Amino acid sequence: MIRLTIKGMTCMHCVSAVKKALEAVPGVKRAEVSLDKGQAVVEGEPDPQALLAAVRDEGYEAQIAG
């Protein structure tokens, strides 16, 4: 499981866009995105850098949560 902190999401459309982008990354089994918490939880074995790139490509800031 990989937890990401995501900045810039303001609505459910944002959540949907981030979820779709994360789920398109190879190795992702499931992604849950929370607007309230500003984070995503990804299950599977994806490349963490690919996850960050996918979120950034959608126009949001992302980093691996410690």
PDB file of N, CA, C, O and CB in Angstrom:
ATOM      1  N   MET A   1       0.845  -1.187   0.000  1.00  0.00           N
ATOM      2  CA  MET A   1       0.000   0.000   0.000  1.00  0.00           C
ATOM      3  C   MET A   1       0.884   1.241   0.000  1.00  0.00           C
ATOM      4  O   MET A   1       1.852   1.335   0.755  1.00  0.00           O
ATOM      5  CB  MET A   1      -0.958   0.003   1.223  1.00  0.00           C
ATOM      6  N   ILE A   2       0.536   2.176  -0.849  1.00  0.00           N
ATOM      7  CA  ILE A   2       1.255   3.442  -0.942  1.00  0.00           C
ATOM      8  C   ILE A   2       0.275   4.562  -0.648  1.00  0.00           C
ATOM      9  O   ILE A   2      -0.816   4.613  -1.214  1.00  0.00           O
ATOM     10  CB  ILE A   2       1.915   3.626  -2.346  1.00  0.00           C
ATOM     11  N   ARG A   3       0.674   5.455   0.241  1.00  0.00           N
ATOM     12  CA  ARG A   3      -0.178   6.596   0.596  1.00  0.00           C
ATOM     13  C   ARG A   3       0.449   7.857   0.000  1.00  0.00           C
ATOM     14  O   ARG A   3       1.644   8.110   0.156  1.00  0.00           O
ATOM     15  CB  ARG A   3      -0.345   6.729   2.164  1.00  0.00           C
ATOM     16  N   LEU A   4      -0.378   8.635  -0.682  1.00  0.00           N
ATOM     17  CA  LEU A   4       0.079   9.881  -1.292  1.00  0.00           C
ATOM     18  C   LEU A   4      -0.650  11.060  -0.665  1.00  0.00           C
ATOM     19  O   LEU A   4      -1.836  10.972  -0.348  1.00  0.00           O
ATOM     20  CB  LEU A   4      -0.142   9.860  -2.821  1.00  0.00           C
ATOM     21  N   THR A   5       0.061  12.152  -0.492  1.00  0.00           N
ATOM     22  CA  THR A   5      -0.551  13.417  -0.107  1.00  0.00           C
ATOM     23  C   THR A   5      -0.757  14.197  -1.397  1.00  0.00           C
ATOM     24  O   THR A   5       0.165  14.338  -2.200  1.00  0.00           O
ATOM     25  CB  THR A   5       0.338  14.220   0.935  1.00  0.00           C
ATOM     26  N   ILE A   6      -1.977  14.704  -1.593  1.00  0.00           N
ATOM     27  CA  ILE A   6      -2.305  15.396  -2.828  1.00  0.00           C
ATOM     28  C   ILE A   6      -2.835  16.777  -2.506  1.00  0.00           C
ATOM     29  O   ILE A   6      -3.736  16.927  -1.681  1.00  0.00           O
ATOM     30  CB  ILE A   6      -3.328  14.599  -3.652  1.00  0.00           C
ATOM     31  N   LYS A   7      -2.271  17.795  -3.163  1.00  0.00           N
ATOM     32  CA  LYS A   7      -2.702  19.176  -2.960  1.00  0.00           C
ATOM     33  C   LYS A   7      -3.330  19.694  -4.246  1.00  0.00           C
ATOM     34  O   LYS A   7      -2.897  19.354  -5.347  1.00  0.00           O
ATOM     35  CB  LYS A   7      -1.512  20.078  -2.525  1.00  0.00           C
ATOM     36  N   GLY A   8      -4.351  20.516  -4.089  1.00  0.00           N
ATOM     37  CA  GLY A   8      -4.969  21.166  -5.229  1.00  0.00           C
ATOM     38  C   GLY A   8      -6.351  20.635  -5.570  1.00  0.00           C
ATOM     39  O   GLY A   8      -7.026  21.201  -6.430  1.00  0.00           O
ATOM     40  N   MET A   9      -6.788  19.569  -4.924  1.00  0.00           N
ATOM     41  CA  MET A   9      -8.129  19.049  -5.187  1.00  0.00           C
ATOM     42  C   MET A   9      -9.153  19.916  -4.461  1.00  0.00           C
ATOM     43  O   MET A   9      -9.006  20.211  -3.275  1.00  0.00           O
ATOM     44  CB  MET A   9      -8.250  17.560  -4.741  1.00  0.00           C
ATOM     45  N   THR A  10     -10.202  20.323  -5.197  1.00  0.00           N
ATOM     46  CA  THR A  10     -11.208  21.198  -4.600  1.00  0.00           C
ATOM     47  C   THR A  10     -12.627  20.654  -4.710  1.00  0.00           C
ATOM     48  O   THR A  10     -13.544  21.196  -4.094  1.00  0.00           O
ATOM     49  CB  THR A  10     -11.146  22.548  -5.245  1.00  0.00           C
ATOM     50  N   CYS A  11     -12.819  19.584  -5.489  1.00  0.00           N
ATOM     51  CA  CYS A  11     -14.179  19.078  -5.697  1.00  0.00           C
ATOM     52  C   CYS A  11     -14.147  17.593  -6.058  1.00  0.00           C
ATOM     53  O   CYS A  11     -13.079  16.999  -6.203  1.00  0.00           O
ATOM     54  CB  CYS A  11     -14.895  19.884  -6.806  1.00  0.00           C
ATOM     55  N   MET A  12     -15.318  17.015  -6.198  1.00  0.00           N
ATOM     56  CA  MET A  12     -15.396  15.595  -6.525  1.00  0.00           C
ATOM     57  C   MET A  12     -14.907  15.298  -7.940  1.00  0.00           C
ATOM     58  O   MET A  12     -14.469  14.182  -8.218  1.00  0.00           O
ATOM     59  CB  MET A  12     -16.819  15.106  -6.363  1.00  0.00           C
ATOM     60  N   HIS A  13     -14.975  16.272  -8.826  1.00  0.00           N
ATOM     61  CA  HIS A  13     -14.403  16.079 -10.168  1.00  0.00           C
ATOM     62  C   HIS A  13     -12.894  15.869 -10.049  1.00  0.00           C
ATOM     63  O   HIS A  13     -12.321  15.023 -10.736  1.00  0.00           O
ATOM     64  CB  HIS A  13     -14.716  17.301 -11.095  1.00  0.00           C
ATOM     65  N   CYS A  14     -12.262  16.641  -9.178  1.00  0.00           N
ATOM     66  CA  CYS A  14     -10.825  16.489  -8.942  1.00  0.00           C
ATOM     67  C   CYS A  14     -10.518  15.079  -8.439  1.00  0.00           C
ATOM     68  O   CYS A  14      -9.586  14.428  -8.911  1.00  0.00           O
ATOM     69  CB  CYS A  14     -10.323  17.544  -7.927  1.00  0.00           C
ATOM     70  N   VAL A  15     -11.311  14.623  -7.482  1.00  0.00           N
ATOM     71  CA  VAL A  15     -11.125  13.291  -6.905  1.00  0.00           C
ATOM     72  C   VAL A  15     -11.244  12.227  -8.003  1.00  0.00           C
ATOM     73  O   VAL A  15     -10.437  11.300  -8.071  1.00  0.00           O
ATOM     74  CB  VAL A  15     -12.167  13.031  -5.777  1.00  0.00           C
ATOM     75  N   SER A  16     -12.247  12.372  -8.849  1.00  0.00           N
ATOM     76  CA  SER A  16     -12.460  11.414  -9.936  1.00  0.00           C
ATOM     77  C   SER A  16     -11.288  11.408 -10.909  1.00  0.00           C
ATOM     78  O   SER A  16     -10.852  10.344 -11.347  1.00  0.00           O
ATOM     79  CB  SER A  16     -13.754  11.736 -10.681  1.00  0.00           C
ATOM     80  N   ALA A  17     -10.777  12.587 -11.249  1.00  0.00           N
ATOM     81  CA  ALA A  17      -9.657  12.684 -12.183  1.00  0.00           C
ATOM     82  C   ALA A  17      -8.399  12.038 -11.608  1.00  0.00           C
ATOM     83  O   ALA A  17      -7.681  11.333 -12.317  1.00  0.00           O
ATOM     84  CB  ALA A  17      -9.382  14.149 -12.532  1.00  0.00           C
ATOM     85  N   VAL A  18      -8.133  12.277 -10.331  1.00  0.00           N
ATOM     86  CA  VAL A  18      -6.953  11.698  -9.688  1.00  0.00           C
ATOM     87  C   VAL A  18      -7.104  10.178  -9.581  1.00  0.00           C
ATOM     88  O   VAL A  18      -6.156   9.441  -9.855  1.00  0.00           O
ATOM     89  CB  VAL A  18      -6.734  12.322  -8.285  1.00  0.00           C
ATOM     90  N   LYS A  19      -8.273   9.711  -9.189  1.00  0.00           N
ATOM     91  CA  LYS A  19      -8.512   8.267  -9.071  1.00  0.00           C
ATOM     92  C   LYS A  19      -8.306   7.578 -10.420  1.00  0.00           C
ATOM     93  O   LYS A  19      -7.643   6.545 -10.501  1.00  0.00           O
ATOM     94  CB  LYS A  19      -9.941   7.992  -8.543  1.00  0.00           C
ATOM     95  N   LYS A  20      -8.869   8.147 -11.458  1.00  0.00           N
ATOM     96  CA  LYS A  20      -8.745   7.569 -12.803  1.00  0.00           C
ATOM     97  C   LYS A  20      -7.277   7.541 -13.245  1.00  0.00           C
ATOM     98  O   LYS A  20      -6.814   6.552 -13.813  1.00  0.00           O
ATOM     99  CB  LYS A  20      -9.595   8.374 -13.820  1.00  0.00           C
ATOM    100  N   ALA A  21      -6.555   8.621 -12.983  1.00  0.00           N
ATOM    101  CA  ALA A  21      -5.142   8.686 -13.364  1.00  0.00           C
ATOM    102  C   ALA A  21      -4.320   7.637 -12.609  1.00  0.00           C
ATOM    103  O   ALA A  21      -3.468   6.970 -13.196  1.00  0.00           O
ATOM    104  CB  ALA A  21      -4.579  10.095 -13.093  1.00  0.00           C
ATOM    105  N   LEU A  22      -4.578   7.497 -11.314  1.00  0.00           N
ATOM    106  CA  LEU A  22      -3.836   6.516 -10.515  1.00  0.00           C
ATOM    107  C   LEU A  22      -4.144   5.090 -10.969  1.00  0.00           C
ATOM    108  O   LEU A  22      -3.244   4.256 -11.067  1.00  0.00           O
ATOM    109  CB  LEU A  22      -4.170   6.677  -9.023  1.00  0.00           C
ATOM    110  N   GLU A  23      -5.406   4.818 -11.243  1.00  0.00           N
ATOM    111  CA  GLU A  23      -5.787   3.461 -11.638  1.00  0.00           C
ATOM    112  C   GLU A  23      -5.252   3.083 -13.025  1.00  0.00           C
ATOM    113  O   GLU A  23      -5.219   1.904 -13.379  1.00  0.00           O
ATOM    114  CB  GLU A  23      -7.302   3.326 -11.619  1.00  0.00           C
ATOM    115  N   ALA A  24      -4.837   4.077 -13.801  1.00  0.00           N
ATOM    116  CA  ALA A  24      -4.268   3.805 -15.126  1.00  0.00           C
ATOM    117  C   ALA A  24      -2.787   3.437 -15.055  1.00  0.00           C
ATOM    118  O   ALA A  24      -2.219   2.974 -16.044  1.00  0.00           O
ATOM    119  CB  ALA A  24      -4.449   5.016 -16.030  1.00  0.00           C
ATOM    120  N   VAL A  25      -2.160   3.635 -13.901  1.00  0.00           N
ATOM    121  CA  VAL A  25      -0.735   3.318 -13.735  1.00  0.00           C
ATOM    122  C   VAL A  25      -0.573   1.800 -13.638  1.00  0.00           C
ATOM    123  O   VAL A  25      -1.271   1.151 -12.858  1.00  0.00           O
ATOM    124  CB  VAL A  25      -0.143   4.024 -12.462  1.00  0.00           C
ATOM    125  N   PRO A  26       0.343   1.231 -14.424  1.00  0.00           N
ATOM    126  CA  PRO A  26       0.564  -0.217 -14.346  1.00  0.00           C
ATOM    127  C   PRO A  26       0.909  -0.678 -12.935  1.00  0.00           C
ATOM    128  O   PRO A  26       1.720  -0.053 -12.251  1.00  0.00           O
ATOM    129  CB  PRO A  26       1.673  -0.626 -15.298  1.00  0.00           C
ATOM    130  N   GLY A  27       0.298  -1.758 -12.511  1.00  0.00           N
ATOM    131  CA  GLY A  27       0.560  -2.313 -11.183  1.00  0.00           C
ATOM    132  C   GLY A  27      -0.439  -1.909 -10.131  1.00  0.00           C
ATOM    133  O   GLY A  27      -0.449  -2.474  -9.037  1.00  0.00           O
ATOM    134  N   VAL A  28      -1.293  -0.927 -10.444  1.00  0.00           N
ATOM    135  CA  VAL A  28      -2.299  -0.481  -9.471  1.00  0.00           C
ATOM    136  C   VAL A  28      -3.499  -1.417  -9.520  1.00  0.00           C
ATOM    137  O   VAL A  28      -4.090  -1.639 -10.577  1.00  0.00           O
ATOM    138  CB  VAL A  28      -2.739   0.988  -9.753  1.00  0.00           C
ATOM    139  N   LYS A  29      -3.848  -1.962  -8.355  1.00  0.00           N
ATOM    140  CA  LYS A  29      -5.035  -2.809  -8.253  1.00  0.00           C
ATOM    141  C   LYS A  29      -6.257  -1.979  -7.900  1.00  0.00           C
ATOM    142  O   LYS A  29      -7.357  -2.225  -8.394  1.00  0.00           O
ATOM    143  CB  LYS A  29      -4.825  -3.909  -7.209  1.00  0.00           C
ATOM    144  N   ARG A  30      -6.045  -0.986  -7.031  1.00  0.00           N
ATOM    145  CA  ARG A  30      -7.156  -0.154  -6.564  1.00  0.00           C
ATOM    146  C   ARG A  30      -6.609   1.149  -6.025  1.00  0.00           C
ATOM    147  O   ARG A  30      -5.525   1.180  -5.443  1.00  0.00           O
ATOM    148  CB  ARG A  30      -7.988  -0.885  -5.481  1.00  0.00           C
ATOM    149  N   ALA A  31      -7.352   2.225  -6.215  1.00  0.00           N
ATOM    150  CA  ALA A  31      -6.967   3.527  -5.662  1.00  0.00           C
ATOM    151  C   ALA A  31      -8.189   4.155  -5.002  1.00  0.00           C
ATOM    152  O   ALA A  31      -9.279   4.180  -5.575  1.00  0.00           O
ATOM    153  CB  ALA A  31      -6.386   4.468  -6.774  1.00  0.00           C
ATOM    154  N   GLU A  32      -7.991   4.656  -3.801  1.00  0.00           N
ATOM    155  CA  GLU A  32      -9.039   5.385  -3.085  1.00  0.00           C
ATOM    156  C   GLU A  32      -8.523   6.802  -2.843  1.00  0.00           C
ATOM    157  O   GLU A  32      -7.416   6.990  -2.339  1.00  0.00           O
ATOM    158  CB  GLU A  32      -9.424   4.670  -1.724  1.00  0.00           C
ATOM    159  N   VAL A  33      -9.324   7.782  -3.200  1.00  0.00           N
ATOM    160  CA  VAL A  33      -8.914   9.182  -3.082  1.00  0.00           C
ATOM    161  C   VAL A  33      -9.885   9.902  -2.159  1.00  0.00           C
ATOM    162  O   VAL A  33     -11.101   9.775  -2.306  1.00  0.00           O
ATOM    163  CB  VAL A  33      -8.860   9.874  -4.478  1.00  0.00           C
ATOM    164  N   SER A  34      -9.345  10.661  -1.203  1.00  0.00           N
ATOM    165  CA  SER A  34     -10.165  11.396  -0.244  1.00  0.00           C
ATOM    166  C   SER A  34      -9.952  12.901  -0.410  1.00  0.00           C
ATOM    167  O   SER A  34      -8.839  13.404  -0.255  1.00  0.00           O
ATOM    168  CB  SER A  34      -9.834  10.960   1.200  1.00  0.00           C
ATOM    169  N   LEU A  35     -11.030  13.604  -0.725  1.00  0.00           N
ATOM    170  CA  LEU A  35     -10.963  15.055  -0.833  1.00  0.00           C
ATOM    171  C   LEU A  35     -10.730  15.675   0.541  1.00  0.00           C
ATOM    172  O   LEU A  35      -9.911  16.583   0.684  1.00  0.00           O
ATOM    173  CB  LEU A  35     -12.250  15.611  -1.464  1.00  0.00           C
ATOM    174  N   ASP A  36     -11.459  15.182   1.562  1.00  0.00           N
ATOM    175  CA  ASP A  36     -11.344  15.729   2.917  1.00  0.00           C
ATOM    176  C   ASP A  36      -9.941  15.610   3.481  1.00  0.00           C
ATOM    177  O   ASP A  36      -9.431  16.542   4.103  1.00  0.00           O
ATOM    178  CB  ASP A  36     -12.313  15.034   3.838  1.00  0.00           C
ATOM    179  N   LYS A  37      -9.315  14.455   3.261  1.00  0.00           N
ATOM    180  CA  LYS A  37      -7.976  14.211   3.804  1.00  0.00           C
ATOM    181  C   LYS A  37      -6.874  14.697   2.875  1.00  0.00           C
ATOM    182  O   LYS A  37      -5.729  14.847   3.300  1.00  0.00           O
ATOM    183  CB  LYS A  37      -7.790  12.736   4.078  1.00  0.00           C
ATOM    184  N   GLY A  38      -7.207  14.946   1.613  1.00  0.00           N
ATOM    185  CA  GLY A  38      -6.193  15.373   0.650  1.00  0.00           C
ATOM    186  C   GLY A  38      -5.165  14.286   0.413  1.00  0.00           C
ATOM    187  O   GLY A  38      -3.966  14.551   0.315  1.00  0.00           O
ATOM    188  N   GLN A  39      -5.652  13.061   0.324  1.00  0.00           N
ATOM    189  CA  GLN A  39      -4.709  11.967   0.118  1.00  0.00           C
ATOM    190  C   GLN A  39      -5.326  10.851  -0.704  1.00  0.00           C
ATOM    191  O   GLN A  39      -6.537  10.794  -0.918  1.00  0.00           O
ATOM    192  CB  GLN A  39      -4.229  11.423   1.451  1.00  0.00           C
ATOM    193  N   ALA A  40      -4.446   9.964  -1.157  1.00  0.00           N
ATOM    194  CA  ALA A  40      -4.867   8.778  -1.884  1.00  0.00           C
ATOM    195  C   ALA A  40      -4.153   7.578  -1.296  1.00  0.00           C
ATOM    196  O   ALA A  40      -3.014   7.677  -0.839  1.00  0.00           O
ATOM    197  CB  ALA A  40      -4.577   8.911  -3.403  1.00  0.00           C
ATOM    198  N   VAL A  41      -4.837   6.441  -1.312  1.00  0.00           N
ATOM    199  CA  VAL A  41      -4.251   5.179  -0.884  1.00  0.00           C
ATOM    200  C   VAL A  41      -4.310   4.255  -2.092  1.00  0.00           C
ATOM    201  O   VAL A  41      -5.377   4.014  -2.657  1.00  0.00           O
ATOM    202  CB  VAL A  41      -5.004   4.564   0.372  1.00  0.00           C
ATOM    203  N   VAL A  42      -3.137   3.739  -2.480  1.00  0.00           N
ATOM    204  CA  VAL A  42      -3.048   2.901  -3.671  1.00  0.00           C
ATOM    205  C   VAL A  42      -2.627   1.501  -3.267  1.00  0.00           C
ATOM    206  O   VAL A  42      -1.661   1.316  -2.528  1.00  0.00           O
ATOM    207  CB  VAL A  42      -2.055   3.496  -4.698  1.00  0.00           C
ATOM    208  N   GLU A  43      -3.368   0.512  -3.764  1.00  0.00           N
ATOM    209  CA  GLU A  43      -3.034  -0.887  -3.518  1.00  0.00           C
ATOM    210  C   GLU A  43      -2.451  -1.482  -4.785  1.00  0.00           C
ATOM    211  O   GLU A  43      -2.862  -1.137  -5.893  1.00  0.00           O
ATOM    212  CB  GLU A  43      -4.278  -1.691  -3.053  1.00  0.00           C
ATOM    213  N   GLY A  44      -1.494  -2.374  -4.613  1.00  0.00           N
ATOM    214  CA  GLY A  44      -0.837  -3.015  -5.745  1.00  0.00           C
ATOM    215  C   GLY A  44       0.666  -2.847  -5.644  1.00  0.00           C
ATOM    216  O   GLY A  44       1.205  -2.574  -4.572  1.00  0.00           O
ATOM    217  N   GLU A  45       1.335  -3.014  -6.777  1.00  0.00           N
ATOM    218  CA  GLU A  45       2.793  -2.916  -6.819  1.00  0.00           C
ATOM    219  C   GLU A  45       3.252  -1.935  -7.901  1.00  0.00           C
ATOM    220  O   GLU A  45       4.090  -2.295  -8.727  1.00  0.00           O
ATOM    221  CB  GLU A  45       3.411  -4.297  -7.064  1.00  0.00           C
ATOM    222  N   PRO A  46       2.728  -0.714  -7.918  1.00  0.00           N
ATOM    223  CA  PRO A  46       3.134   0.245  -8.939  1.00  0.00           C
ATOM    224  C   PRO A  46       4.460   0.918  -8.602  1.00  0.00           C
ATOM    225  O   PRO A  46       4.934   0.850  -7.468  1.00  0.00           O
ATOM    226  CB  PRO A  46       2.059   1.294  -9.120  1.00  0.00           C
ATOM    227  N   ASP A  47       5.047   1.562  -9.593  1.00  0.00           N
ATOM    228  CA  ASP A  47       6.233   2.385  -9.383  1.00  0.00           C
ATOM    229  C   ASP A  47       5.762   3.679  -8.708  1.00  0.00           C
ATOM    230  O   ASP A  47       4.953   4.404  -9.287  1.00  0.00           O
ATOM    231  CB  ASP A  47       6.997   2.677 -10.748  1.00  0.00           C
ATOM    232  N   PRO A  48       6.246   3.983  -7.508  1.00  0.00           N
ATOM    233  CA  PRO A  48       5.797   5.202  -6.821  1.00  0.00           C
ATOM    234  C   PRO A  48       6.005   6.477  -7.643  1.00  0.00           C
ATOM    235  O   PRO A  48       5.181   7.390  -7.593  1.00  0.00           O
ATOM    236  CB  PRO A  48       6.523   5.336  -5.504  1.00  0.00           C
ATOM    237  N   GLN A  49       7.094   6.539  -8.392  1.00  0.00           N
ATOM    238  CA  GLN A  49       7.344   7.728  -9.209  1.00  0.00           C
ATOM    239  C   GLN A  49       6.313   7.864 -10.322  1.00  0.00           C
ATOM    240  O   GLN A  49       5.960   8.977 -10.712  1.00  0.00           O
ATOM    241  CB  GLN A  49       8.748   7.676  -9.805  1.00  0.00           C
ATOM    242  N   ALA A  50       5.829   6.734 -10.834  1.00  0.00           N
ATOM    243  CA  ALA A  50       4.783   6.765 -11.870  1.00  0.00           C
ATOM    244  C   ALA A  50       3.478   7.291 -11.292  1.00  0.00           C
ATOM    245  O   ALA A  50       2.727   7.983 -11.980  1.00  0.00           O
ATOM    246  CB  ALA A  50       4.567   5.358 -12.474  1.00  0.00           C
ATOM    247  N   LEU A  51       3.203   6.967 -10.030  1.00  0.00           N
ATOM    248  CA  LEU A  51       2.006   7.488  -9.368  1.00  0.00           C
ATOM    249  C   LEU A  51       2.082   9.004  -9.243  1.00  0.00           C
ATOM    250  O   LEU A  51       1.121   9.713  -9.541  1.00  0.00           O
ATOM    251  CB  LEU A  51       1.831   6.847  -7.979  1.00  0.00           C
ATOM    252  N   LEU A  52       3.224   9.485  -8.805  1.00  0.00           N
ATOM    253  CA  LEU A  52       3.413  10.929  -8.647  1.00  0.00           C
ATOM    254  C   LEU A  52       3.271  11.629  -9.992  1.00  0.00           C
ATOM    255  O   LEU A  52       2.635  12.679 -10.087  1.00  0.00           O
ATOM    256  CB  LEU A  52       4.793  11.236  -8.028  1.00  0.00           C
ATOM    257  N   ALA A  53       3.862  11.049 -11.028  1.00  0.00           N
ATOM    258  CA  ALA A  53       3.787  11.644 -12.367  1.00  0.00           C
ATOM    259  C   ALA A  53       2.352  11.680 -12.872  1.00  0.00           C
ATOM    260  O   ALA A  53       1.939  12.658 -13.496  1.00  0.00           O
ATOM    261  CB  ALA A  53       4.667  10.865 -13.350  1.00  0.00           C
ATOM    262  N   ALA A  54       1.591  10.629 -12.610  1.00  0.00           N
ATOM    263  CA  ALA A  54       0.197  10.569 -13.062  1.00  0.00           C
ATOM    264  C   ALA A  54      -0.638  11.671 -12.416  1.00  0.00           C
ATOM    265  O   ALA A  54      -1.453  12.311 -13.081  1.00  0.00           O
ATOM    266  CB  ALA A  54      -0.411   9.194 -12.744  1.00  0.00           C
ATOM    267  N   VAL A  55      -0.432  11.886 -11.128  1.00  0.00           N
ATOM    268  CA  VAL A  55      -1.174  12.934 -10.421  1.00  0.00           C
ATOM    269  C   VAL A  55      -0.751  14.310 -10.930  1.00  0.00           C
ATOM    270  O   VAL A  55      -1.594  15.178 -11.159  1.00  0.00           O
ATOM    271  CB  VAL A  55      -0.947  12.831  -8.891  1.00  0.00           C
ATOM    272  N   ARG A  56       0.544  14.506 -11.104  1.00  0.00           N
ATOM    273  CA  ARG A  56       1.043  15.802 -11.588  1.00  0.00           C
ATOM    274  C   ARG A  56       0.560  16.092 -12.998  1.00  0.00           C
ATOM    275  O   ARG A  56       0.290  17.244 -13.338  1.00  0.00           O
ATOM    276  CB  ARG A  56       2.570  15.836 -11.551  1.00  0.00           C
ATOM    277  N   ASP A  57       0.450  15.053 -13.822  1.00  0.00           N
ATOM    278  CA  ASP A  57      -0.051  15.231 -15.188  1.00  0.00           C
ATOM    279  C   ASP A  57      -1.499  15.719 -15.200  1.00  0.00           C
ATOM    280  O   ASP A  57      -1.941  16.343 -16.166  1.00  0.00           O
ATOM    281  CB  ASP A  57       0.060  13.919 -15.965  1.00  0.00           C
ATOM    282  N   GLU A  58      -2.232  15.436 -14.130  1.00  0.00           N
ATOM    283  CA  GLU A  58      -3.614  15.909 -14.003  1.00  0.00           C
ATOM    284  C   GLU A  58      -3.678  17.329 -13.457  1.00  0.00           C
ATOM    285  O   GLU A  58      -4.755  17.922 -13.402  1.00  0.00           O
ATOM    286  CB  GLU A  58      -4.410  14.975 -13.101  1.00  0.00           C
ATOM    287  N   GLY A  59      -2.535  17.879 -13.053  1.00  0.00           N
ATOM    288  CA  GLY A  59      -2.487  19.261 -12.579  1.00  0.00           C
ATOM    289  C   GLY A  59      -2.490  19.448 -11.075  1.00  0.00           C
ATOM    290  O   GLY A  59      -2.749  20.547 -10.583  1.00  0.00           O
ATOM    291  N   TYR A  60      -2.202  18.377 -10.337  1.00  0.00           N
ATOM    292  CA  TYR A  60      -2.191  18.456  -8.873  1.00  0.00           C
ATOM    293  C   TYR A  60      -0.786  18.162  -8.355  1.00  0.00           C
ATOM    294  O   TYR A  60       0.032  17.552  -9.043  1.00  0.00           O
ATOM    295  CB  TYR A  60      -3.219  17.466  -8.255  1.00  0.00           C
ATOM    296  N   GLU A  61      -0.527  18.605  -7.141  1.00  0.00           N
ATOM    297  CA  GLU A  61       0.753  18.310  -6.495  1.00  0.00           C
ATOM    298  C   GLU A  61       0.614  17.028  -5.696  1.00  0.00           C
ATOM    299  O   GLU A  61      -0.407  16.788  -5.052  1.00  0.00           O
ATOM    300  CB  GLU A  61       1.210  19.485  -5.580  1.00  0.00           C
ATOM    301  N   ALA A  62       1.666  16.198  -5.747  1.00  0.00           N
ATOM    302  CA  ALA A  62       1.604  14.943  -5.001  1.00  0.00           C
ATOM    303  C   ALA A  62       2.975  14.599  -4.433  1.00  0.00           C
ATOM    304  O   ALA A  62       4.014  14.931  -5.003  1.00  0.00           O
ATOM    305  CB  ALA A  62       1.093  13.799  -5.899  1.00  0.00           C
ATOM    306  N   GLN A  63       2.940  13.927  -3.300  1.00  0.00           N
ATOM    307  CA  GLN A  63       4.167  13.379  -2.713  1.00  0.00           C
ATOM    308  C   GLN A  63       3.815  12.132  -1.911  1.00  0.00           C
ATOM    309  O   GLN A  63       2.683  11.945  -1.467  1.00  0.00           O
ATOM    310  CB  GLN A  63       4.883  14.435  -1.809  1.00  0.00           C
ATOM    311  N   ILE A  64       4.820  11.295  -1.745  1.00  0.00           N
ATOM    312  CA  ILE A  64       4.636  10.076  -0.948  1.00  0.00           C
ATOM    313  C   ILE A  64       4.482  10.510   0.505  1.00  0.00           C
ATOM    314  O   ILE A  64       5.300  11.267   1.027  1.00  0.00           O
ATOM    315  CB  ILE A  64       5.848   9.066  -1.126  1.00  0.00           C
ATOM    316  N   ALA A  65       3.440  10.028   1.142  1.00  0.00           N
ATOM    317  CA  ALA A  65       3.219  10.339   2.564  1.00  0.00           C
ATOM    318  C   ALA A  65       4.064   9.403   3.415  1.00  0.00           C
ATOM    319  O   ALA A  65       4.068   8.189   3.209  1.00  0.00           O
ATOM    320  CB  ALA A  65       1.708  10.212   2.943  1.00  0.00           C
ATOM    321  N   GLY A  66       4.785   9.988   4.383  1.00  0.00           N
ATOM    322  CA  GLY A  66       5.658   9.209   5.255  1.00  0.00           C
ATOM    323  C   GLY A  66       4.864   8.389   6.199  1.00  0.00           C
ATOM    324  O   GLY A  66       5.431   7.663   7.015  1.00  0.00           O
TER     325      GLY A  66
END
